[in-house]
Amino acid sequence: MELLKNKFTLAGSIIFLIAILIVIIAIFLNNNGNSINNNEYASSGGILLGNPDAPVTIVKFTDYQCPSCGSFTLGPGKQIFREYVDTGKAKFIYRNYPFIGDESFKAAEAALCASEQNRLKEYDEIIYINWNGQNKGTFSEKNLTTMAELLQLNINSFAECMSSDKHIKNIQNDIDDGKKLGIKSTPSVLINGELIVGTKSYGDYRVIIERALGN
């Protein structure tokens, strides 16, 4: 009887260990799957700059009235472009996540109108250079048009784009996708599906990008 009892105990232990192993494998596969899906989902909209076949995908969710977003764009963001986007190692996707106020939404529209003239990156930067507080009239349509003039955009085309409200649906799609991805604040940056919230040092982003490149 003692021998039989030991056999049952051993069998039970083996079954328990197998069950734990199955759970661990399932969690691992699920986590990997989420990362891949997040990358594909995050990059399914927005405006793409850089080599579309680049091995690394960087997605930025931004609000133009968010000071931390400006810190990213004018700081590590510029370095990321120089080192990885301009060299073809990464592609960069702009997505809007305006939540601070009406001016956030209007600035997002203006940026997308600038993208129609292939000047999104420059307009993205000039918005943050001129940011002067939230919901204070900084991003009135007049001021947004002045920024377009400074970049020597075709003002008639820009004004027509702004008055058409043609990009409202695109912005709302970005917001909806952001919520599904768990975006709760800006800036939120995804590097091959890995989410980084807030502005970090360039070195922090570089480590993640290099890892994504397999270095």
C-alpha positions as CSV (number, residue, x, y, z in Angstrom):
1,M,0.0,0.0,0.0
2,E,2.9,2.4,0.8
3,L,4.4,1.7,-2.6
4,L,1.1,2.4,-4.4
5,K,0.7,5.6,-2.4
6,N,4.2,6.8,-3.4
7,K,3.3,6.1,-7.1
8,F,0.2,8.2,-6.8
9,T,2.1,11.0,-5.2
10,L,4.8,10.9,-7.9
11,A,2.2,10.9,-10.6
12,G,0.3,13.8,-9.0
13,S,3.5,15.8,-8.8
14,I,4.4,15.2,-12.5
15,I,0.9,16.2,-13.5
16,F,1.1,19.4,-11.4
17,L,4.5,20.3,-12.9
18,I,3.2,19.7,-16.4
19,A,0.2,22.0,-15.7
20,I,2.6,24.7,-14.5
21,L,4.7,24.4,-17.6
22,I,1.7,24.7,-19.8
23,V,0.6,27.9,-18.0
24,I,4.1,29.4,-18.4
25,I,4.2,28.6,-22.1
26,A,0.8,30.1,-22.6
27,I,1.7,33.3,-20.8
28,F,4.9,33.6,-22.9
29,L,3.1,33.1,-26.2
30,N,0.4,35.5,-25.2
31,N,2.9,38.2,-24.2
32,N,4.8,37.8,-27.5
33,G,1.6,37.8,-29.5
34,N,0.4,41.0,-27.8
35,S,3.7,42.8,-28.6
36,I,3.4,41.8,-32.3
37,N,-0.2,42.7,-32.4
38,N,0.4,46.1,-30.7
39,N,3.1,46.9,-33.3
40,E,0.9,46.0,-36.2
41,Y,-2.1,47.8,-34.7
42,A,-0.3,50.9,-33.7
43,S,1.2,51.3,-37.1
44,S,-2.0,50.6,-39.0
45,G,-2.9,54.4,-39.2
46,G,-1.1,57.7,-38.9
47,I,1.5,59.3,-41.2
48,L,4.6,57.4,-41.9
49,L,8.0,59.0,-42.5
50,G,11.2,57.1,-43.4
51,N,11.8,53.8,-45.1
52,P,8.5,51.8,-45.1
53,D,10.6,48.6,-45.1
54,A,12.8,49.5,-42.2
55,P,13.1,46.7,-39.6
56,V,12.1,49.0,-36.6
57,T,8.7,50.7,-36.3
58,I,8.5,53.7,-34.0
59,V,5.0,55.1,-33.3
60,K,4.4,58.4,-31.5
61,F,1.0,59.3,-29.9
62,T,1.0,63.0,-29.1
63,D,-1.0,66.0,-28.0
64,Y,0.3,69.3,-29.2
65,Q,-0.5,71.0,-26.0
66,C,1.5,68.5,-24.0
67,P,4.8,70.0,-22.8
68,S,6.4,66.6,-22.3
69,C,5.6,65.8,-26.0
70,G,7.5,68.9,-27.0
71,S,10.4,67.8,-24.9
72,F,10.4,64.5,-26.8
73,T,10.0,66.0,-30.2
74,L,12.7,68.7,-29.8
75,G,15.0,66.4,-27.8
76,P,15.4,62.7,-28.2
77,G,13.0,62.7,-31.1
78,K,15.4,64.7,-33.3
79,Q,18.3,62.4,-32.4
80,I,16.2,59.3,-33.2
81,F,15.5,60.8,-36.6
82,R,19.1,61.5,-37.3
83,E,20.4,58.2,-36.2
84,Y,17.7,55.8,-37.2
85,V,15.0,57.2,-39.4
86,D,17.2,59.3,-41.8
87,T,19.6,56.3,-42.1
88,G,16.8,53.9,-43.0
89,K,17.0,51.7,-39.9
90,A,13.6,52.8,-38.6
91,K,10.3,54.2,-39.8
92,F,8.5,56.8,-37.7
93,I,4.7,57.0,-37.5
94,Y,2.9,60.1,-36.2
95,R,-0.4,59.5,-34.5
96,N,-2.5,62.1,-32.7
97,Y,-4.0,61.7,-29.2
98,P,-5.5,65.2,-28.4
99,F,-7.2,65.3,-25.0
100,I,-6.1,68.6,-23.3
101,G,-8.5,70.8,-25.2
102,D,-9.9,72.1,-28.5
103,E,-6.6,73.7,-29.4
104,S,-5.0,70.2,-29.3
105,F,-7.4,69.0,-31.8
106,K,-7.0,72.1,-34.1
107,A,-3.2,71.8,-34.0
108,A,-3.5,68.1,-34.9
109,E,-5.6,69.1,-37.9
110,A,-3.0,71.7,-38.9
111,A,-0.2,69.1,-38.7
112,L,-2.1,66.7,-40.9
113,C,-2.7,69.5,-43.4
114,A,1.0,70.2,-43.4
115,S,1.6,66.5,-44.1
116,E,-0.3,66.9,-47.4
117,Q,2.6,69.1,-48.4
118,N,5.2,66.7,-47.1
119,R,6.2,69.0,-44.2
120,L,4.8,67.2,-41.2
121,K,8.1,66.8,-39.4
122,E,8.9,70.5,-39.7
123,Y,5.4,71.6,-38.7
124,D,5.4,69.1,-35.8
125,E,8.5,70.9,-34.5
126,I,7.4,74.5,-35.1
127,I,4.2,73.8,-33.2
128,Y,6.2,72.8,-30.1
129,I,8.7,75.6,-30.6
130,N,5.8,78.1,-30.4
131,W,3.9,76.4,-27.6
132,N,3.0,78.9,-24.9
133,G,0.6,77.2,-22.5
134,Q,-2.6,75.2,-22.7
135,N,-5.8,76.6,-24.2
136,K,-4.5,80.2,-24.3
137,G,-5.1,80.9,-28.0
138,T,-1.6,79.8,-29.0
139,F,-3.1,77.4,-31.5
140,S,-5.8,79.6,-33.0
141,E,-6.3,79.1,-36.7
142,K,-4.6,82.4,-37.4
143,N,-1.4,81.3,-35.5
144,L,-1.4,77.9,-37.0
145,T,-1.6,79.5,-40.5
146,T,1.3,81.8,-39.5
147,M,3.4,78.8,-38.7
148,A,2.5,77.4,-42.1
149,E,3.7,80.6,-43.7
150,L,7.0,80.5,-41.8
151,L,7.6,77.1,-43.4
152,Q,6.6,78.5,-46.8
153,L,3.7,76.1,-47.3
154,N,1.1,76.8,-50.0
155,I,-1.2,78.8,-47.8
156,N,-4.2,78.5,-50.1
157,S,-4.0,74.7,-50.0
158,F,-3.4,74.8,-46.2
159,A,-6.4,77.0,-45.6
160,E,-8.6,74.9,-47.8
161,C,-7.5,71.8,-45.9
162,M,-8.2,73.4,-42.5
163,S,-11.7,74.6,-43.5
164,S,-12.7,71.2,-44.9
165,D,-12.4,69.4,-41.6
166,K,-11.2,66.4,-43.7
167,H,-8.8,65.1,-41.1
168,I,-11.2,64.9,-38.1
169,K,-12.0,61.3,-38.9
170,N,-8.3,60.4,-39.0
171,I,-7.7,62.1,-35.7
172,Q,-10.6,60.2,-34.1
173,N,-9.3,57.0,-35.5
174,D,-6.0,57.7,-33.8
175,I,-7.7,58.4,-30.5
176,D,-9.8,55.2,-30.8
177,D,-6.7,53.1,-31.6
178,G,-4.8,54.6,-28.8
179,K,-7.5,53.7,-26.3
180,K,-7.5,50.1,-27.6
181,L,-3.7,50.0,-27.1
182,G,-4.0,51.3,-23.6
183,I,-2.7,54.8,-24.2
184,K,-3.6,57.0,-21.3
185,S,-1.1,59.9,-21.6
186,T,1.3,61.5,-23.9
187,P,3.8,61.2,-25.2
188,S,3.4,57.5,-25.7
189,V,6.0,55.9,-28.0
190,L,5.9,52.3,-29.2
191,I,9.1,50.7,-30.6
192,N,8.3,47.5,-32.3
193,G,5.3,47.2,-30.0
194,E,7.1,48.0,-26.8
195,L,5.3,50.9,-25.1
196,I,7.3,53.7,-23.5
197,V,5.3,56.3,-21.6
198,G,6.6,59.8,-21.0
199,T,9.8,61.4,-22.3
200,K,12.9,59.5,-21.5
201,S,16.6,60.2,-22.4
202,Y,17.8,59.5,-25.9
203,G,19.9,56.7,-24.4
204,D,16.9,54.9,-23.0
205,Y,15.2,54.9,-26.5
206,R,18.5,54.0,-28.1
207,V,18.8,50.8,-26.0
208,I,15.3,49.7,-27.0
209,I,15.9,50.5,-30.7
210,E,19.2,48.7,-30.8
211,R,17.6,45.7,-29.1
212,A,14.9,45.7,-31.8
213,L,17.6,45.8,-34.4
214,G,19.2,42.7,-32.9
215,N,22.3,44.5,-31.7
